Amino acid sequence: MSLLEVKDLQVRVEEREILHGLSLTVNPGQVHAIMGPNGSGKSTLSHVIAGKLGYEVTGGQILFRGEDLLEMEPNERAAKGVFLAFQYPVEIPGVTTWNFLHAALNAQRKARGEDEISSPAFLKKVREVAKSLNIPQDMLKRGVNVGFSGGEKKRNEILQMALFEPAVCILDEMDSGLDIDALRIAADGVNALRSPERAMVVITHYQRLLNYIVPDVVHVMSKGRVVKSGGKELALELEESGYAQFEDAA
Amino acid sequence: MPAVQETVERVRRIDVDQYRYGFETQIESDKAPKGLSEDTVRFISAKKNEPAWMLEWRLEAYRRWLTMTEPTWARVDYPKIDYQDIYYYAAPKPKKTLSSIDEIDPEILKTYEKLGIPLREVAILEGVEPPPGGPPSANRKIAVDAVFDSVSVATTFQKELKAAGVIFMPISEAIREHPELVQKYLGTVVPTSDNYFATLNSAVFSDGSFVYVPPGVRCPMELSTYFRINERNTGQFERTLIIADKGSYVSYLEGCTAPQRDENQLHAAVVELVTLDDAEIKYSTVQNWYPGNSEGKGGIYNFVTKRGDCRGKNSKISWTQVETGSAITWKYPSCILRGDNSSGEFYSIAISNGFQQVDSGTKMIHLGKNTSSRIISKGIAAGKSQNTYRGLVSAHRKATGARNYTACDSLLIGDKCGAHTVPYVEAKNSSATFEHEATTSKISEDVLFYCIQRGLSQEEAVGLVVNGFVKDVLQQLPMEFAVEAQKLISISLEGSVG
């Protein structure tokens, strides 16, 4: 069974159709890249998979391990193992990163019928994870993303990914706002989390990110559809010739 | 388990519309006839075996009250109160004179047990887990005075406090046993003529706490008073007087609850604090009177006058309040900074949900030289509630070098509530430095979605964000109460999103 299966997905936002029958099949262990110009519907796809309000699904379905994902609340999806790394992670003043992660992890564990993790055990775990990703301990004590640089925010997303151990990670424009060094650090973090059981869907404008996170499959999106799929060389081809050639195909 | 997680669990266990403290205790009581007259005032004074000077003081206040009109300037709206339709005195019927806690009516003891208030003299040993890196919680003792309707039913740890020279007793007893202290200070911070509700209180107050900390003494434990309204149609008019003599320190906490009833009940308290040279009083309130039901029916009218007088040089008064209850709150804990170099603080969390109306804030009156004050107010409005911060900062002509910092933040949950900030600033000398910052924000969809994508439910997410918003103020509370307050905040916001 495939891990994530998007079938003929049609989505509207305020009467305007954004996705017109998008299909995608992601298997465990794979890294898929979704590329496309602004407005092609990439972020809409990631939001609909995660369950954000404000999108109306008018047709098609999304299956996660064969289960209907669209029937689940967003927090249920998280507990099942769907993780979205946000393009713009929000700031939550007054809530320490440590506290936030503990509350979220326990909420997920509870939803899965697992025991909660105690404060000392959690502290140990989060410190280990942070260390393995070269994330300074200091970040855990600060308010969630408050005063973080662009790079720190993205690393915080990767820290959460490592901690929650999701089955599918969707990385929405992870490269936006990062300089080349920050990008490399973030990509190293993501690569460390690649595993035969886990799949990743990397959404990006630019081929640049894919130099660091090398995909198994590349999809080109245009006007709400996948217009071409191929291997990692497809990304290089796009870099050369741009998206214009696909506009007509859509 | 971190406190936030605990909050989140607590929320899960609670049904919408459930007020935890809404039960009623079945107990026989001794009441004054309904309504207010000179006879009512005499009745109360006689019940308390008061000396003549006290009765005279009350009667003077009563006569003054007859000439006053109810204030209407606050941003609150309620039907006219019929002051003749209220019982001004209700006391649990005593079986005989009490000589120890074991003789208190077991029903009352049970009430306080249900409320989680330890009346037996046991130290609070159940610490809360300290935050990572925080100090371990000590095995602290808290002395409690419990006021049930109009009388104080028990004061714990009397002996130990006495050894330290601290007087902590019901004010009705203090009037008899320490008349010189009461006469010297009562009404000197909030005069009997101060305002409509304070004047009413002066005439009919029935009980409350009295604290005197002698010079140079650091009170060996937290003092706490727990107020409970039980009787139907009964007003509660408690009076608290705390005096910190030269170089002393005391931390005091009050908590309040009431049964769930359809009709509104009046609570008009007066609290007076006095600090002499180099003394400090820290006064914390967790106010959780019944707020009314989800249709806005019932609830307590909370019209309270609280004021502290930093009478001596280098003295300090700090108010911390967590206001979650009451249908209407009208309350402005204030500081008169009379002594040179004295300082006042006001930390407030005011939460309104349903149809609650809150008009609360503070007054910092700078009279002495080099006085400073600090105001941190966090207002949270949800449901169809209205939440107003009203504050005055003033510097007298002679108050050179006065400094104030004010930060008022409001958080809106949903789009049917309102938050308002009404600051008054008066500086009558050019050396005063007053700073004022105000923000209003909403819990955004993006923040909620972020939290929910990480596995939290909508309610857990709101609880988390709100607890983050009020953190600066929660940190001012003694630790046990900070945890309690944090739970209360989440419960108060139950059902506010959706």
Interface residues (C-beta under 8 A of the other chain):
Chain A: A50 G51 K52 L53 G54 E73 P74 N75 R77 A78 A79 F83 L84 F86 Y88 P89 V90 I92 P93 G94 V95 W98 N99 F100 H102 A103 A104 L105 N106 A107 Q108 A111 E116 S118 S119 L123 K141 G143 Q160 F164
Chain B: M1 P2 V4 Q5 V8 E129 P132 G133 S444 E445 D446 V447 F449 Y450 C451 I452 Q453 R454 G455 L456 S457 E460 L464 V465 N467 G468 F469 V470 K471 D472
